[in-house]
């Protein structure tokens, strides 16, 4: 319940304050969001499997976001940022849909 209240409070604060993303960080934000979603879906799947560990979740969350941002940063420096961004989104998208399918099987038994 505390997590849900924290999420609602965070959304409310974000809507009311309308934070501005610095232009230097803008290219990395969508990739970071996809990486964070991958960690969240993985955590939800682990919870349903009965193997959830909060430390593993936090490390997974932070490392996913960091590694994805570093890959895109490296791609930008090499001049192939769009291609590496697409690659990161594809790989993380596959993981997200795989976790979503496992969650669906747990919840609906199908």
BADOVEX-7160 format. One record per residue (C-alpha): residue in one letter; x, y negated, z negated; residue number from 1. Coordinates in pm, 1 decimal, padded with zeros to 6 digits. Example, Ala and Ser with C-alpha at 12.3 -4.5 7.8 and 13.67 -1.06 7.14 Angstrom:
<atoms>
<r: a | east: 01230.0 | north: 00450.0 | up: -00780.0 | k: 1>
<r: s | east: 01367.0 | north: 00106.0 | up: -00714.0 | k: 2>
</atoms>
This chain:
<atoms>
<r: x | east: 00000.0 | north: 00000.0 | up: 00000.0 | k: 1>
<r: x | east: 00287.2 | north: -00236.4 | up: -00077.9 | k: 2>
<r: x | east: 00433.1 | north: -00178.4 | up: 00269.5 | k: 3>
<r: x | east: 00101.0 | north: -00263.9 | up: 00434.8 | k: 4>
<r: x | east: 00069.1 | north: -00581.3 | up: 00229.0 | k: 5>
<r: x | east: 00429.3 | north: -00674.8 | up: 00316.4 | k: 6>
<r: x | east: 00359.5 | north: -00617.8 | up: 00685.1 | k: 7>
<r: x | east: 00043.1 | north: -00828.7 | up: 00672.3 | k: 8>
<r: x | east: 00224.8 | north: -01105.1 | up: 00484.6 | k: 9>
<r: x | east: 00512.7 | north: -01098.5 | up: 00733.9 | k: 10>
<r: x | east: 00275.5 | north: -01123.1 | up: 01029.7 | k: 11>
<r: x | east: 00089.3 | north: -01409.6 | up: 00864.0 | k: 12>
<r: x | east: 00410.9 | north: -01600.7 | up: 00789.1 | k: 13>
<r: x | east: 00530.6 | north: -01544.4 | up: 01147.4 | k: 14>
<r: x | east: 00205.1 | north: -01670.9 | up: 01296.3 | k: 15>
<r: x | east: 00193.0 | north: -01976.4 | up: 01070.9 | k: 16>
<r: x | east: 00559.1 | north: -02080.0 | up: 01100.3 | k: 17>
<r: x | east: 00609.6 | north: -01985.6 | up: 01468.0 | k: 18>
<r: x | east: 00983.3 | north: -01911.9 | up: 01441.2 | k: 19>
<r: x | east: 01205.3 | north: -02011.3 | up: 01732.4 | k: 20>
<r: x | east: 01446.3 | north: -01753.6 | up: 01873.2 | k: 21>
<r: x | east: 01785.8 | north: -01904.8 | up: 01964.3 | k: 22>
<r: x | east: 01851.8 | north: -01890.6 | up: 02338.0 | k: 23>
<r: x | east: 02171.5 | north: -01691.8 | up: 02288.4 | k: 24>
<r: x | east: 01977.2 | north: -01412.3 | up: 02120.1 | k: 25>
<r: x | east: 01674.5 | north: -01405.8 | up: 02354.1 | k: 26>
<r: x | east: 01807.6 | north: -01135.8 | up: 02590.9 | k: 27>
<r: x | east: 01865.5 | north: -00898.3 | up: 02300.0 | k: 28>
<r: x | east: 01533.1 | north: -00940.8 | up: 02121.0 | k: 29>
<r: x | east: 01320.2 | north: -00710.8 | up: 02343.5 | k: 30>
<r: x | east: 01583.0 | north: -00437.4 | up: 02324.6 | k: 31>
<r: x | east: 01604.1 | north: -00474.9 | up: 01946.2 | k: 32>
<r: x | east: 01225.0 | north: -00446.0 | up: 01919.4 | k: 33>
<r: x | east: 01221.4 | north: -00125.7 | up: 02128.2 | k: 34>
<r: x | east: 01506.1 | north: 00017.9 | up: 01918.2 | k: 35>
<r: x | east: 01318.6 | north: -00072.5 | up: 01599.0 | k: 36>
<r: x | east: 01002.2 | north: 00094.0 | up: 01732.9 | k: 37>
<r: x | east: 01204.2 | north: 00408.2 | up: 01801.4 | k: 38>
<r: x | east: 01317.6 | north: 00415.4 | up: 01438.5 | k: 39>
<r: x | east: 00963.8 | north: 00353.3 | up: 01310.6 | k: 40>
<r: x | east: 00813.1 | north: 00633.4 | up: 01520.2 | k: 41>
<r: x | east: 01098.4 | north: 00863.1 | up: 01415.1 | k: 42>
<r: x | east: 01032.8 | north: 00778.8 | up: 01050.9 | k: 43>
<r: x | east: 00661.3 | north: 00844.0 | up: 01088.9 | k: 44>
<r: x | east: 00735.1 | north: 01178.6 | up: 01253.4 | k: 45>
<r: x | east: 00977.9 | north: 01269.7 | up: 00974.2 | k: 46>
<r: x | east: 00715.3 | north: 01177.4 | up: 00716.4 | k: 47>
<r: x | east: 00461.2 | north: 01406.5 | up: 00881.4 | k: 48>
<r: x | east: 00724.2 | north: 01684.2 | up: 00901.4 | k: 49>
<r: x | east: 00786.7 | north: 01637.7 | up: 00528.8 | k: 50>
<r: x | east: 01156.0 | north: 01549.7 | up: 00571.5 | k: 51>
<r: x | east: 01142.9 | north: 01169.6 | up: 00541.7 | k: 52>
<r: x | east: 01433.0 | north: 01006.8 | up: 00360.9 | k: 53>
<r: x | east: 01424.3 | north: 00631.7 | up: 00306.5 | k: 54>
<r: x | east: 01803.6 | north: 00595.7 | up: 00328.0 | k: 55>
<r: x | east: 01814.3 | north: 00780.7 | up: 00658.7 | k: 56>
<r: x | east: 01530.4 | north: 00561.9 | up: 00787.2 | k: 57>
<r: x | east: 01705.4 | north: 00235.8 | up: 00695.7 | k: 58>
<r: x | east: 02036.2 | north: 00349.7 | up: 00844.5 | k: 59>
<r: x | east: 01858.7 | north: 00472.8 | up: 01158.7 | k: 60>
<r: x | east: 01666.7 | north: 00147.2 | up: 01191.7 | k: 61>
<r: x | east: 01973.9 | north: -00074.6 | up: 01154.1 | k: 62>
<r: x | east: 02202.6 | north: 00142.6 | up: 01367.5 | k: 63>
<r: x | east: 01946.4 | north: 00174.0 | up: 01650.2 | k: 64>
<r: x | east: 01904.7 | north: -00202.3 | up: 01669.2 | k: 65>
<r: x | east: 02278.2 | north: -00268.4 | up: 01643.5 | k: 66>
<r: x | east: 02384.7 | north: -00010.4 | up: 01901.4 | k: 67>
<r: x | east: 02115.0 | north: -00115.2 | up: 02148.8 | k: 68>
<r: x | east: 02210.7 | north: -00482.2 | up: 02113.9 | k: 69>
<r: x | east: 02581.5 | north: -00399.5 | up: 02154.4 | k: 70>
<r: x | east: 02513.5 | north: -00198.4 | up: 02470.5 | k: 71>
<r: x | east: 02320.0 | north: -00488.5 | up: 02621.8 | k: 72>
<r: x | east: 02588.9 | north: -00734.7 | up: 02509.3 | k: 73>
<r: x | east: 02857.8 | north: -00520.8 | up: 02671.3 | k: 74>
<r: x | east: 02648.2 | north: -00498.3 | up: 02987.5 | k: 75>
<r: x | east: 02615.7 | north: -00877.2 | up: 02996.0 | k: 76>
<r: x | east: 02992.6 | north: -00916.1 | up: 02962.8 | k: 77>
<r: x | east: 03051.4 | north: -00664.0 | up: 03242.2 | k: 78>
<r: x | east: 02788.8 | north: -00824.6 | up: 03465.8 | k: 79>
<r: x | east: 02551.7 | north: -00527.7 | up: 03458.4 | k: 80>
<r: x | east: 02328.9 | north: -00638.1 | up: 03172.0 | k: 81>
<r: x | east: 02000.5 | north: -00572.4 | up: 03352.2 | k: 82>
<r: x | east: 02098.7 | north: -00216.8 | up: 03440.9 | k: 83>
<r: x | east: 02213.6 | north: -00131.6 | up: 03089.7 | k: 84>
<r: x | east: 01903.5 | north: -00295.3 | up: 02942.7 | k: 85>
<r: x | east: 01689.4 | north: -00077.2 | up: 03165.7 | k: 86>
<r: x | east: 01887.4 | north: 00229.0 | up: 03061.1 | k: 87>
<r: x | east: 01843.9 | north: 00152.5 | up: 02692.4 | k: 88>
<r: x | east: 01469.0 | north: 00097.0 | up: 02735.9 | k: 89>
<r: x | east: 01432.4 | north: 00423.7 | up: 02930.2 | k: 90>
<r: x | east: 01623.1 | north: 00630.1 | up: 02673.5 | k: 91>
<r: x | east: 01446.1 | north: 00475.6 | up: 02375.7 | k: 92>
<r: x | east: 01112.5 | north: 00496.1 | up: 02557.4 | k: 93>
<r: x | east: 01160.1 | north: 00870.1 | up: 02606.7 | k: 94>
<r: x | east: 01237.6 | north: 00907.7 | up: 02235.7 | k: 95>
<r: x | east: 00935.1 | north: 00697.5 | up: 02137.5 | k: 96>
<r: x | east: 00698.2 | north: 00902.8 | up: 02353.8 | k: 97>
<r: x | east: 00851.4 | north: 01227.7 | up: 02227.1 | k: 98>
<r: x | east: 00793.9 | north: 01117.0 | up: 01868.1 | k: 99>
<r: x | east: 00442.9 | north: 00996.0 | up: 01955.8 | k: 100>
<r: x | east: 00362.7 | north: 01338.7 | up: 02103.2 | k: 101>
<r: x | east: 00486.1 | north: 01510.6 | up: 01785.5 | k: 102>
<r: x | east: 00280.0 | north: 01270.8 | up: 01572.9 | k: 103>
<r: x | east: -00026.4 | north: 01342.2 | up: 01787.8 | k: 104>
<r: x | east: 00026.0 | north: 01717.8 | up: 01741.0 | k: 105>
<r: x | east: 00047.6 | north: 01669.7 | up: 01362.7 | k: 106>
<r: x | east: -00256.6 | north: 01446.3 | up: 01338.9 | k: 107>
<r: x | east: -00487.8 | north: 01611.0 | up: 01592.2 | k: 108>
<r: x | east: -00339.6 | north: 01958.9 | up: 01616.2 | k: 109>
<r: x | east: -00325.0 | north: 01927.9 | up: 01994.5 | k: 110>
</atoms>
